[in-house]
Amino acid sequence: MSTRYEGAAAEWTHITVHPAGTELADDEVSEGNVAVAFNYDEVFYVVGTPEDVRSLLQAALDKLKEATG
């Protein structure tokens, strides 16, 4: 299976954070987890423990800093 890439402009993408128990389409954020959603014409979300999500987002910020100086 090939990787599918989609793009969204940062200026038009909004971020929302959803706690455990929140319904996202057909899914529900499970106990102990949070979901960070990137909302544009579609919604993409990452779900995990607050620590795991924070670590992932920090890794993205670190990579951005590396790439841009």
CHARMM internal coordinates of N, CA and C (Angstrom, degrees):
IC EDIT
DIST 1 N 1 CA 1.4434
DIST 1 CA 1 C 1.5269
ANGL 1 N 1 CA 1 C 108.52
DIST 1 C 2 N 1.3162
ANGL 1 CA 1 C 2 N 116.39
DIHE 1 N 1 CA 1 C 2 N 136.19
DIST 2 N 2 CA 1.4565
ANGL 1 C 2 N 2 CA 119.98
DIHE 1 CA 1 C 2 N 2 CA -179.46
DIST 2 CA 2 C 1.5308
ANGL 2 N 2 CA 2 C 110.62
DIHE 1 C 2 N 2 CA 2 C -89.87
DIST 2 C 3 N 1.3101
ANGL 2 CA 2 C 3 N 115.06
DIHE 2 N 2 CA 2 C 3 N 156.20
DIST 3 N 3 CA 1.4579
ANGL 2 C 3 N 3 CA 121.52
DIHE 2 CA 2 C 3 N 3 CA 178.50
DIST 3 CA 3 C 1.5146
ANGL 3 N 3 CA 3 C 109.43
DIHE 2 C 3 N 3 CA 3 C -76.72
DIST 3 C 4 N 1.3118
ANGL 3 CA 3 C 4 N 115.85
DIHE 3 N 3 CA 3 C 4 N 136.00
DIST 4 N 4 CA 1.4778
ANGL 3 C 4 N 4 CA 121.12
DIHE 3 CA 3 C 4 N 4 CA 178.28
DIST 4 CA 4 C 1.5291
ANGL 4 N 4 CA 4 C 108.52
DIHE 3 C 4 N 4 CA 4 C -102.74
DIST 4 C 5 N 1.3213
ANGL 4 CA 4 C 5 N 116.27
DIHE 4 N 4 CA 4 C 5 N 124.52
DIST 5 N 5 CA 1.4570
ANGL 4 C 5 N 5 CA 121.98
DIHE 4 CA 4 C 5 N 5 CA 179.01
DIST 5 CA 5 C 1.5231
ANGL 5 N 5 CA 5 C 109.89
DIHE 4 C 5 N 5 CA 5 C -104.76
DIST 5 C 6 N 1.3106
ANGL 5 CA 5 C 6 N 115.77
DIHE 5 N 5 CA 5 C 6 N 136.81
DIST 6 N 6 CA 1.4570
ANGL 5 C 6 N 6 CA 121.72
DIHE 5 CA 5 C 6 N 6 CA 172.54
DIST 6 CA 6 C 1.5097
ANGL 6 N 6 CA 6 C 107.45
DIHE 5 C 6 N 6 CA 6 C -132.42
DIST 6 C 7 N 1.3008
ANGL 6 CA 6 C 7 N 116.89
DIHE 6 N 6 CA 6 C 7 N 151.08
DIST 7 N 7 CA 1.4560
ANGL 6 C 7 N 7 CA 120.24
DIHE 6 CA 6 C 7 N 7 CA -178.96
DIST 7 CA 7 C 1.5145
ANGL 7 N 7 CA 7 C 111.43
DIHE 6 C 7 N 7 CA 7 C -124.48
DIST 7 C 8 N 1.3186
ANGL 7 CA 7 C 8 N 114.46
DIHE 7 N 7 CA 7 C 8 N 155.51
DIST 8 N 8 CA 1.4645
ANGL 7 C 8 N 8 CA 121.46
DIHE 7 CA 7 C 8 N 8 CA 176.28
DIST 8 CA 8 C 1.5194
ANGL 8 N 8 CA 8 C 107.88
DIHE 7 C 8 N 8 CA 8 C -148.63
DIST 8 C 9 N 1.3038
ANGL 8 CA 8 C 9 N 116.70
DIHE 8 N 8 CA 8 C 9 N 140.53
DIST 9 N 9 CA 1.4656
ANGL 8 C 9 N 9 CA 121.19
DIHE 8 CA 8 C 9 N 9 CA 178.59
DIST 9 CA 9 C 1.5286
ANGL 9 N 9 CA 9 C 109.65
DIHE 8 C 9 N 9 CA 9 C -71.36
DIST 9 C 10 N 1.3180
ANGL 9 CA 9 C 10 N 116.63
DIHE 9 N 9 CA 9 C 10 N 132.00
DIST 10 N 10 CA 1.4615
ANGL 9 C 10 N 10 CA 121.17
DIHE 9 CA 9 C 10 N 10 CA -179.65
DIST 10 CA 10 C 1.5243
ANGL 10 N 10 CA 10 C 112.00
DIHE 9 C 10 N 10 CA 10 C -56.34
DIST 10 C 11 N 1.3280
ANGL 10 CA 10 C 11 N 116.31
DIHE 10 N 10 CA 10 C 11 N -38.88
DIST 11 N 11 CA 1.4629
ANGL 10 C 11 N 11 CA 119.59
DIHE 10 CA 10 C 11 N 11 CA -176.74
DIST 11 CA 11 C 1.5265
ANGL 11 N 11 CA 11 C 112.81
DIHE 10 C 11 N 11 CA 11 C -67.30
DIST 11 C 12 N 1.3281
ANGL 11 CA 11 C 12 N 117.67
DIHE 11 N 11 CA 11 C 12 N -18.98
DIST 12 N 12 CA 1.4701
ANGL 11 C 12 N 12 CA 121.36
DIHE 11 CA 11 C 12 N 12 CA -178.51
DIST 12 CA 12 C 1.5294
ANGL 12 N 12 CA 12 C 112.51
DIHE 11 C 12 N 12 CA 12 C -109.55
DIST 12 C 13 N 1.3133
ANGL 12 CA 12 C 13 N 116.84
DIHE 12 N 12 CA 12 C 13 N 2.42
DIST 13 N 13 CA 1.4607
ANGL 12 C 13 N 13 CA 121.06
DIHE 12 CA 12 C 13 N 13 CA -179.74
DIST 13 CA 13 C 1.5194
ANGL 13 N 13 CA 13 C 109.34
DIHE 12 C 13 N 13 CA 13 C -98.86
DIST 13 C 14 N 1.3082
ANGL 13 CA 13 C 14 N 115.91
DIHE 13 N 13 CA 13 C 14 N 130.83
DIST 14 N 14 CA 1.4626
ANGL 13 C 14 N 14 CA 121.67
DIHE 13 CA 13 C 14 N 14 CA 179.20
DIST 14 CA 14 C 1.5204
ANGL 14 N 14 CA 14 C 108.82
DIHE 13 C 14 N 14 CA 14 C -112.09
DIST 14 C 15 N 1.3035
ANGL 14 CA 14 C 15 N 115.98
DIHE 14 N 14 CA 14 C 15 N 147.63
DIST 15 N 15 CA 1.4554
ANGL 14 C 15 N 15 CA 121.50
DIHE 14 CA 14 C 15 N 15 CA -178.97
DIST 15 CA 15 C 1.5191
ANGL 15 N 15 CA 15 C 108.99
DIHE 14 C 15 N 15 CA 15 C -112.64
DIST 15 C 16 N 1.3318
ANGL 15 CA 15 C 16 N 115.07
DIHE 15 N 15 CA 15 C 16 N 133.17
DIST 16 N 16 CA 1.4531
ANGL 15 C 16 N 16 CA 120.84
DIHE 15 CA 15 C 16 N 16 CA 174.02
DIST 16 CA 16 C 1.5211
ANGL 16 N 16 CA 16 C 108.51
DIHE 15 C 16 N 16 CA 16 C -128.17
DIST 16 C 17 N 1.3208
ANGL 16 CA 16 C 17 N 116.05
DIHE 16 N 16 CA 16 C 17 N 150.89
DIST 17 N 17 CA 1.4619
ANGL 16 C 17 N 17 CA 122.07
DIHE 16 CA 16 C 17 N 17 CA 178.88
DIST 17 CA 17 C 1.5245
ANGL 17 N 17 CA 17 C 107.54
DIHE 16 C 17 N 17 CA 17 C -117.04
DIST 17 C 18 N 1.3231
ANGL 17 CA 17 C 18 N 115.40
DIHE 17 N 17 CA 17 C 18 N 131.51
DIST 18 N 18 CA 1.4542
ANGL 17 C 18 N 18 CA 121.41
DIHE 17 CA 17 C 18 N 18 CA -175.29
DIST 18 CA 18 C 1.5305
ANGL 18 N 18 CA 18 C 110.24
DIHE 17 C 18 N 18 CA 18 C -120.99
DIST 18 C 19 N 1.3305
ANGL 18 CA 18 C 19 N 118.11
DIHE 18 N 18 CA 18 C 19 N 124.13
DIST 19 N 19 CA 1.4649
ANGL 18 C 19 N 19 CA 121.30
DIHE 18 CA 18 C 19 N 19 CA -179.54
DIST 19 CA 19 C 1.5317
ANGL 19 N 19 CA 19 C 111.85
DIHE 18 C 19 N 19 CA 19 C -78.64
DIST 19 C 20 N 1.3253
ANGL 19 CA 19 C 20 N 115.31
DIHE 19 N 19 CA 19 C 20 N 172.53
DIST 20 N 20 CA 1.4616
ANGL 19 C 20 N 20 CA 121.78
DIHE 19 CA 19 C 20 N 20 CA 176.14
DIST 20 CA 20 C 1.5298
ANGL 20 N 20 CA 20 C 109.52
DIHE 19 C 20 N 20 CA 20 C -53.48
DIST 20 C 21 N 1.3122
ANGL 20 CA 20 C 21 N 115.43
DIHE 20 N 20 CA 20 C 21 N 141.59
DIST 21 N 21 CA 1.4554
ANGL 20 C 21 N 21 CA 121.25
DIHE 20 CA 20 C 21 N 21 CA 179.72
DIST 21 CA 21 C 1.5122
ANGL 21 N 21 CA 21 C 114.12
DIHE 20 C 21 N 21 CA 21 C 94.28
DIST 21 C 22 N 1.3222
ANGL 21 CA 21 C 22 N 117.41
DIHE 21 N 21 CA 21 C 22 N -13.69
DIST 22 N 22 CA 1.4659
ANGL 21 C 22 N 22 CA 120.98
DIHE 21 CA 21 C 22 N 22 CA 179.26
DIST 22 CA 22 C 1.5211
ANGL 22 N 22 CA 22 C 109.31
DIHE 21 C 22 N 22 CA 22 C -72.66
DIST 22 C 23 N 1.3225
ANGL 22 CA 22 C 23 N 116.35
DIHE 22 N 22 CA 22 C 23 N 135.15
DIST 23 N 23 CA 1.4531
ANGL 22 C 23 N 23 CA 121.41
DIHE 22 CA 22 C 23 N 23 CA 174.35
DIST 23 CA 23 C 1.5197
ANGL 23 N 23 CA 23 C 109.25
DIHE 22 C 23 N 23 CA 23 C -89.55
DIST 23 C 24 N 1.3123
ANGL 23 CA 23 C 24 N 115.54
DIHE 23 N 23 CA 23 C 24 N 128.10
DIST 24 N 24 CA 1.4661
ANGL 23 C 24 N 24 CA 122.95
DIHE 23 CA 23 C 24 N 24 CA 176.38
DIST 24 CA 24 C 1.5239
ANGL 24 N 24 CA 24 C 106.67
DIHE 23 C 24 N 24 CA 24 C -123.02
DIST 24 C 25 N 1.3213
ANGL 24 CA 24 C 25 N 116.40
DIHE 24 N 24 CA 24 C 25 N 101.95
DIST 25 N 25 CA 1.4729
ANGL 24 C 25 N 25 CA 122.78
DIHE 24 CA 24 C 25 N 25 CA -173.95
DIST 25 CA 25 C 1.5266
ANGL 25 N 25 CA 25 C 108.43
DIHE 24 C 25 N 25 CA 25 C 56.46
DIST 25 C 26 N 1.3418
ANGL 25 CA 25 C 26 N 117.53
DIHE 25 N 25 CA 25 C 26 N -119.55
DIST 26 N 26 CA 1.4656
ANGL 25 C 26 N 26 CA 120.99
DIHE 25 CA 25 C 26 N 26 CA -179.03
DIST 26 CA 26 C 1.5244
ANGL 26 N 26 CA 26 C 112.91
DIHE 25 C 26 N 26 CA 26 C -91.83
DIST 26 C 27 N 1.3098
ANGL 26 CA 26 C 27 N 117.70
DIHE 26 N 26 CA 26 C 27 N 1.28
DIST 27 N 27 CA 1.4622
ANGL 26 C 27 N 27 CA 122.17
DIHE 26 CA 26 C 27 N 27 CA -177.76
DIST 27 CA 27 C 1.5200
ANGL 27 N 27 CA 27 C 110.75
DIHE 26 C 27 N 27 CA 27 C -106.87
DIST 27 C 28 N 1.3098
ANGL 27 CA 27 C 28 N 115.52
DIHE 27 N 27 CA 27 C 28 N 160.75
DIST 28 N 28 CA 1.4564
ANGL 27 C 28 N 28 CA 121.76
DIHE 27 CA 27 C 28 N 28 CA 173.58
DIST 28 CA 28 C 1.5221
ANGL 28 N 28 CA 28 C 107.53
DIHE 27 C 28 N 28 CA 28 C -130.20
DIST 28 C 29 N 1.3318
ANGL 28 CA 28 C 29 N 116.38
DIHE 28 N 28 CA 28 C 29 N 135.62
DIST 29 N 29 CA 1.4591
ANGL 28 C 29 N 29 CA 120.59
DIHE 28 CA 28 C 29 N 29 CA 178.39
DIST 29 CA 29 C 1.5261
ANGL 29 N 29 CA 29 C 107.12
DIHE 28 C 29 N 29 CA 29 C -68.72
DIST 29 C 30 N 1.3190
ANGL 29 CA 29 C 30 N 116.51
DIHE 29 N 29 CA 29 C 30 N 121.37
DIST 30 N 30 CA 1.4613
ANGL 29 C 30 N 30 CA 121.21
DIHE 29 CA 29 C 30 N 30 CA -174.24
DIST 30 CA 30 C 1.5264
ANGL 30 N 30 CA 30 C 112.21
DIHE 29 C 30 N 30 CA 30 C -76.85
DIST 30 C 31 N 1.3130
ANGL 30 CA 30 C 31 N 114.89
DIHE 30 N 30 CA 30 C 31 N 160.87
DIST 31 N 31 CA 1.4623
ANGL 30 C 31 N 31 CA 122.80
DIHE 30 CA 30 C 31 N 31 CA -178.96
DIST 31 CA 31 C 1.5264
ANGL 31 N 31 CA 31 C 110.37
DIHE 30 C 31 N 31 CA 31 C -54.58
DIST 31 C 32 N 1.3235
ANGL 31 CA 31 C 32 N 116.19
DIHE 31 N 31 CA 31 C 32 N 135.19
DIST 32 N 32 CA 1.4638
ANGL 31 C 32 N 32 CA 121.96
DIHE 31 CA 31 C 32 N 32 CA 179.59
DIST 32 CA 32 C 1.5139
ANGL 32 N 32 CA 32 C 114.24
DIHE 31 C 32 N 32 CA 32 C 86.54
DIST 32 C 33 N 1.3283
ANGL 32 CA 32 C 33 N 117.18
DIHE 32 N 32 CA 32 C 33 N -4.17
DIST 33 N 33 CA 1.4608
ANGL 32 C 33 N 33 CA 121.30
DIHE 32 CA 32 C 33 N 33 CA -178.06
DIST 33 CA 33 C 1.5213
ANGL 33 N 33 CA 33 C 111.52
DIHE 32 C 33 N 33 CA 33 C -116.04
DIST 33 C 34 N 1.3127
ANGL 33 CA 33 C 34 N 114.81
DIHE 33 N 33 CA 33 C 34 N 164.11
DIST 34 N 34 CA 1.4629
ANGL 33 C 34 N 34 CA 123.59
DIHE 33 CA 33 C 34 N 34 CA 170.75
DIST 34 CA 34 C 1.5234
ANGL 34 N 34 CA 34 C 107.06
DIHE 33 C 34 N 34 CA 34 C -131.43
DIST 34 C 35 N 1.3131
ANGL 34 CA 34 C 35 N 115.73
DIHE 34 N 34 CA 34 C 35 N 161.83
DIST 35 N 35 CA 1.4618
ANGL 34 C 35 N 35 CA 120.80
DIHE 34 CA 34 C 35 N 35 CA 174.26
DIST 35 CA 35 C 1.5204
ANGL 35 N 35 CA 35 C 108.03
DIHE 34 C 35 N 35 CA 35 C -125.56
DIST 35 C 36 N 1.3211
ANGL 35 CA 35 C 36 N 116.04
DIHE 35 N 35 CA 35 C 36 N 133.28
DIST 36 N 36 CA 1.4553
ANGL 35 C 36 N 36 CA 122.06
DIHE 35 CA 35 C 36 N 36 CA 172.91
DIST 36 CA 36 C 1.5201
ANGL 36 N 36 CA 36 C 105.84
DIHE 35 C 36 N 36 CA 36 C -107.42
DIST 36 C 37 N 1.3364
ANGL 36 CA 36 C 37 N 115.52
DIHE 36 N 36 CA 36 C 37 N 119.17
DIST 37 N 37 CA 1.4573
ANGL 36 C 37 N 37 CA 121.02
DIHE 36 CA 36 C 37 N 37 CA -176.02
DIST 37 CA 37 C 1.5217
ANGL 37 N 37 CA 37 C 110.40
DIHE 36 C 37 N 37 CA 37 C -107.67
DIST 37 C 38 N 1.3220
ANGL 37 CA 37 C 38 N 115.27
DIHE 37 N 37 CA 37 C 38 N 137.45
DIST 38 N 38 CA 1.4544
ANGL 37 C 38 N 38 CA 123.56
DIHE 37 CA 37 C 38 N 38 CA 173.44
DIST 38 CA 38 C 1.5199
ANGL 38 N 38 CA 38 C 105.74
DIHE 37 C 38 N 38 CA 38 C -104.68
DIST 38 C 39 N 1.3252
ANGL 38 CA 38 C 39 N 116.51
DIHE 38 N 38 CA 38 C 39 N 110.51
DIST 39 N 39 CA 1.4551
ANGL 38 C 39 N 39 CA 123.05
DIHE 38 CA 38 C 39 N 39 CA -171.55
DIST 39 CA 39 C 1.5248
ANGL 39 N 39 CA 39 C 110.50
DIHE 38 C 39 N 39 CA 39 C -103.99
DIST 39 C 40 N 1.3034
ANGL 39 CA 39 C 40 N 116.35
DIHE 39 N 39 CA 39 C 40 N 118.67
DIST 40 N 40 CA 1.4651
ANGL 39 C 40 N 40 CA 123.18
DIHE 39 CA 39 C 40 N 40 CA 171.74
DIST 40 CA 40 C 1.5111
ANGL 40 N 40 CA 40 C 105.45
DIHE 39 C 40 N 40 CA 40 C -138.18
DIST 40 C 41 N 1.3175
ANGL 40 CA 40 C 41 N 122.25
DIHE 40 N 40 CA 40 C 41 N -137.18
DIST 41 N 41 CA 1.4691
ANGL 40 C 41 N 41 CA 119.11
DIHE 40 CA 40 C 41 N 41 CA 178.23
DIST 41 CA 41 C 1.5252
ANGL 41 N 41 CA 41 C 111.21
DIHE 40 C 41 N 41 CA 41 C -70.20
DIST 41 C 42 N 1.3076
ANGL 41 CA 41 C 42 N 117.01
DIHE 41 N 41 CA 41 C 42 N -14.89
DIST 42 N 42 CA 1.4584
ANGL 41 C 42 N 42 CA 124.97
DIHE 41 CA 41 C 42 N 42 CA 170.36
DIST 42 CA 42 C 1.5184
ANGL 42 N 42 CA 42 C 106.55
DIHE 41 C 42 N 42 CA 42 C -128.09
DIST 42 C 43 N 1.3099
ANGL 42 CA 42 C 43 N 116.66
DIHE 42 N 42 CA 42 C 43 N 171.97
DIST 43 N 43 CA 1.4608
ANGL 42 C 43 N 43 CA 120.33
DIHE 42 CA 42 C 43 N 43 CA 177.47
DIST 43 CA 43 C 1.5220
ANGL 43 N 43 CA 43 C 108.27
DIHE 42 C 43 N 43 CA 43 C -122.40
DIST 43 C 44 N 1.3215
ANGL 43 CA 43 C 44 N 115.67
DIHE 43 N 43 CA 43 C 44 N 127.98
DIST 44 N 44 CA 1.4643
ANGL 43 C 44 N 44 CA 122.62
DIHE 43 CA 43 C 44 N 44 CA 174.07
DIST 44 CA 44 C 1.5156
ANGL 44 N 44 CA 44 C 106.43
DIHE 43 C 44 N 44 CA 44 C -116.89
DIST 44 C 45 N 1.3202
ANGL 44 CA 44 C 45 N 117.20
DIHE 44 N 44 CA 44 C 45 N 132.95
DIST 45 N 45 CA 1.4573
ANGL 44 C 45 N 45 CA 117.56
DIHE 44 CA 44 C 45 N 45 CA 178.19
DIST 45 CA 45 C 1.5167
ANGL 45 N 45 CA 45 C 111.46
DIHE 44 C 45 N 45 CA 45 C -133.57
DIST 45 C 46 N 1.3208
ANGL 45 CA 45 C 46 N 114.08
DIHE 45 N 45 CA 45 C 46 N 153.53
DIST 46 N 46 CA 1.4591
ANGL 45 C 46 N 46 CA 123.84
DIHE 45 CA 45 C 46 N 46 CA 176.13
DIST 46 CA 46 C 1.5172
ANGL 46 N 46 CA 46 C 106.39
DIHE 45 C 46 N 46 CA 46 C -114.61
DIST 46 C 47 N 1.3190
ANGL 46 CA 46 C 47 N 116.94
DIHE 46 N 46 CA 46 C 47 N 132.46
DIST 47 N 47 CA 1.4619
ANGL 46 C 47 N 47 CA 120.44
DIHE 46 CA 46 C 47 N 47 CA -178.26
DIST 47 CA 47 C 1.5258
ANGL 47 N 47 CA 47 C 109.95
DIHE 46 C 47 N 47 CA 47 C -125.36
DIST 47 C 48 N 1.3011
ANGL 47 CA 47 C 48 N 115.80
DIHE 47 N 47 CA 47 C 48 N 143.19
DIST 48 N 48 CA 1.4613
ANGL 47 C 48 N 48 CA 121.89
DIHE 47 CA 47 C 48 N 48 CA 178.08
DIST 48 CA 48 C 1.5157
ANGL 48 N 48 CA 48 C 109.51
DIHE 47 C 48 N 48 CA 48 C 173.33
DIST 48 C 49 N 1.3181
ANGL 48 CA 48 C 49 N 115.52
DIHE 48 N 48 CA 48 C 49 N -174.58
DIST 49 N 49 CA 1.4561
ANGL 48 C 49 N 49 CA 118.14
DIHE 48 CA 48 C 49 N 49 CA 176.12
DIST 49 CA 49 C 1.5210
ANGL 49 N 49 CA 49 C 108.36
DIHE 48 C 49 N 49 CA 49 C -64.70
DIST 49 C 50 N 1.3205
ANGL 49 CA 49 C 50 N 117.82
DIHE 49 N 49 CA 49 C 50 N 155.30
DIST 50 N 50 CA 1.4643
ANGL 49 C 50 N 50 CA 118.34
DIHE 49 CA 49 C 50 N 50 CA 177.42
DIST 50 CA 50 C 1.5342
ANGL 50 N 50 CA 50 C 112.47
DIHE 49 C 50 N 50 CA 50 C -53.77
DIST 50 C 51 N 1.3241
ANGL 50 CA 50 C 51 N 116.91
DIHE 50 N 50 CA 50 C 51 N -38.09
DIST 51 N 51 CA 1.4703
ANGL 50 C 51 N 51 CA 120.32
DIHE 50 CA 50 C 51 N 51 CA 180.00
DIST 51 CA 51 C 1.5176
ANGL 51 N 51 CA 51 C 111.45
DIHE 50 C 51 N 51 CA 51 C -66.03
DIST 51 C 52 N 1.3484
ANGL 51 CA 51 C 52 N 117.29
DIHE 51 N 51 CA 51 C 52 N -43.64
DIST 52 N 52 CA 1.4671
ANGL 51 C 52 N 52 CA 120.69
DIHE 51 CA 51 C 52 N 52 CA -179.90
DIST 52 CA 52 C 1.5277
ANGL 52 N 52 CA 52 C 111.54
DIHE 51 C 52 N 52 CA 52 C -65.64
DIST 52 C 53 N 1.3248
ANGL 52 CA 52 C 53 N 116.67
DIHE 52 N 52 CA 52 C 53 N -41.73
DIST 53 N 53 CA 1.4643
ANGL 52 C 53 N 53 CA 120.07
DIHE 52 CA 52 C 53 N 53 CA 179.61
DIST 53 CA 53 C 1.5236
ANGL 53 N 53 CA 53 C 110.00
DIHE 52 C 53 N 53 CA 53 C -66.99
DIST 53 C 54 N 1.3194
ANGL 53 CA 53 C 54 N 116.97
DIHE 53 N 53 CA 53 C 54 N -43.03
DIST 54 N 54 CA 1.4707
ANGL 53 C 54 N 54 CA 121.25
DIHE 53 CA 53 C 54 N 54 CA 177.96
DIST 54 CA 54 C 1.5296
ANGL 54 N 54 CA 54 C 110.21
DIHE 53 C 54 N 54 CA 54 C -59.97
DIST 54 C 55 N 1.3312
ANGL 54 CA 54 C 55 N 117.03
DIHE 54 N 54 CA 54 C 55 N -42.98
DIST 55 N 55 CA 1.4657
ANGL 54 C 55 N 55 CA 121.56
DIHE 54 CA 54 C 55 N 55 CA 179.78
DIST 55 CA 55 C 1.5307
ANGL 55 N 55 CA 55 C 111.10
DIHE 54 C 55 N 55 CA 55 C -63.43
DIST 55 C 56 N 1.3299
ANGL 55 CA 55 C 56 N 116.41
DIHE 55 N 55 CA 55 C 56 N -42.17
DIST 56 N 56 CA 1.4625
ANGL 55 C 56 N 56 CA 120.22
DIHE 55 CA 55 C 56 N 56 CA 178.48
DIST 56 CA 56 C 1.5206
ANGL 56 N 56 CA 56 C 111.36
DIHE 55 C 56 N 56 CA 56 C -63.11
DIST 56 C 57 N 1.3269
ANGL 56 CA 56 C 57 N 116.45
DIHE 56 N 56 CA 56 C 57 N -46.60
DIST 57 N 57 CA 1.4669
ANGL 56 C 57 N 57 CA 119.93
DIHE 56 CA 56 C 57 N 57 CA -179.87
DIST 57 CA 57 C 1.5232
ANGL 57 N 57 CA 57 C 111.51
DIHE 56 C 57 N 57 CA 57 C -65.41
DIST 57 C 58 N 1.3314
ANGL 57 CA 57 C 58 N 117.17
DIHE 57 N 57 CA 57 C 58 N -36.74
DIST 58 N 58 CA 1.4691
ANGL 57 C 58 N 58 CA 120.12
DIHE 57 CA 57 C 58 N 58 CA 177.21
DIST 58 CA 58 C 1.5204
ANGL 58 N 58 CA 58 C 110.52
DIHE 57 C 58 N 58 CA 58 C -65.72
DIST 58 C 59 N 1.3403
ANGL 58 CA 58 C 59 N 116.96
DIHE 58 N 58 CA 58 C 59 N -39.57
DIST 59 N 59 CA 1.4606
ANGL 58 C 59 N 59 CA 120.20
DIHE 58 CA 58 C 59 N 59 CA 177.27
DIST 59 CA 59 C 1.5282
ANGL 59 N 59 CA 59 C 110.59
DIHE 58 C 59 N 59 CA 59 C -61.34
DIST 59 C 60 N 1.3424
ANGL 59 CA 59 C 60 N 116.94
DIHE 59 N 59 CA 59 C 60 N -39.31
DIST 60 N 60 CA 1.4731
ANGL 59 C 60 N 60 CA 120.16
DIHE 59 CA 59 C 60 N 60 CA 177.49
DIST 60 CA 60 C 1.5289
ANGL 60 N 60 CA 60 C 110.11
DIHE 59 C 60 N 60 CA 60 C -64.05
DIST 60 C 61 N 1.3354
ANGL 60 CA 60 C 61 N 117.74
DIHE 60 N 60 CA 60 C 61 N -43.03
DIST 61 N 61 CA 1.4722
ANGL 60 C 61 N 61 CA 120.79
DIHE 60 CA 60 C 61 N 61 CA 178.24
DIST 61 CA 61 C 1.5217
ANGL 61 N 61 CA 61 C 111.21
DIHE 60 C 61 N 61 CA 61 C -63.39
DIST 61 C 62 N 1.3251
ANGL 61 CA 61 C 62 N 116.97
DIHE 61 N 61 CA 61 C 62 N -40.34
DIST 62 N 62 CA 1.4682
ANGL 61 C 62 N 62 CA 120.66
DIHE 61 CA 61 C 62 N 62 CA 178.64
DIST 62 CA 62 C 1.5262
ANGL 62 N 62 CA 62 C 110.88
DIHE 61 C 62 N 62 CA 62 C -63.20
DIST 62 C 63 N 1.3243
ANGL 62 CA 62 C 63 N 117.25
DIHE 62 N 62 CA 62 C 63 N -42.08
DIST 63 N 63 CA 1.4693
ANGL 62 C 63 N 63 CA 120.98
DIHE 62 CA 62 C 63 N 63 CA 179.27
DIST 63 CA 63 C 1.5262
ANGL 63 N 63 CA 63 C 111.07
DIHE 62 C 63 N 63 CA 63 C -66.50
DIST 63 C 64 N 1.3255
ANGL 63 CA 63 C 64 N 116.75
DIHE 63 N 63 CA 63 C 64 N -37.25
DIST 64 N 64 CA 1.4663
ANGL 63 C 64 N 64 CA 120.88
DIHE 63 CA 63 C 64 N 64 CA 176.29
DIST 64 CA 64 C 1.5191
ANGL 64 N 64 CA 64 C 110.08
DIHE 63 C 64 N 64 CA 64 C -62.69
DIST 64 C 65 N 1.3223
ANGL 64 CA 64 C 65 N 116.52
DIHE 64 N 64 CA 64 C 65 N -43.60
DIST 65 N 65 CA 1.4684
ANGL 64 C 65 N 65 CA 120.25
DIHE 64 CA 64 C 65 N 65 CA 179.30
DIST 65 CA 65 C 1.5356
ANGL 65 N 65 CA 65 C 111.15
DIHE 64 C 65 N 65 CA 65 C -62.95
DIST 65 C 66 N 1.3415
ANGL 65 CA 65 C 66 N 116.21
DIHE 65 N 65 CA 65 C 66 N -42.30
DIST 66 N 66 CA 1.4750
ANGL 65 C 66 N 66 CA 120.79
DIHE 65 CA 65 C 66 N 66 CA 177.42
DIST 66 CA 66 C 1.5272
ANGL 66 N 66 CA 66 C 111.26
DIHE 65 C 66 N 66 CA 66 C -59.36
DIST 66 C 67 N 1.3203
ANGL 66 CA 66 C 67 N 115.99
DIHE 66 N 66 CA 66 C 67 N -43.21
DIST 67 N 67 CA 1.4607
ANGL 66 C 67 N 67 CA 121.14
DIHE 66 CA 66 C 67 N 67 CA -174.50
DIST 67 CA 67 C 1.5138
ANGL 67 N 67 CA 67 C 112.97
DIHE 66 C 67 N 67 CA 67 C -74.37
DIST 67 C 68 N 1.3381
ANGL 67 CA 67 C 68 N 117.25
DIHE 67 N 67 CA 67 C 68 N -26.10
DIST 68 N 68 CA 1.4583
ANGL 67 C 68 N 68 CA 119.61
DIHE 67 CA 67 C 68 N 68 CA -174.59
DIST 68 CA 68 C 1.5274
ANGL 68 N 68 CA 68 C 114.18
DIHE 67 C 68 N 68 CA 68 C -113.05
DIST 68 C 69 N 1.3004
ANGL 68 CA 68 C 69 N 115.84
DIHE 68 N 68 CA 68 C 69 N -4.12
DIST 69 N 69 CA 1.4618
ANGL 68 C 69 N 69 CA 119.34
DIHE 68 CA 68 C 69 N 69 CA 177.15
DIST 69 CA 69 C 1.4210
ANGL 69 N 69 CA 69 C 114.47
DIHE 68 C 69 N 69 CA 69 C 84.26
END
COOR INIT
IC SEED 1 N 1 CA 1 C
IC BUILD
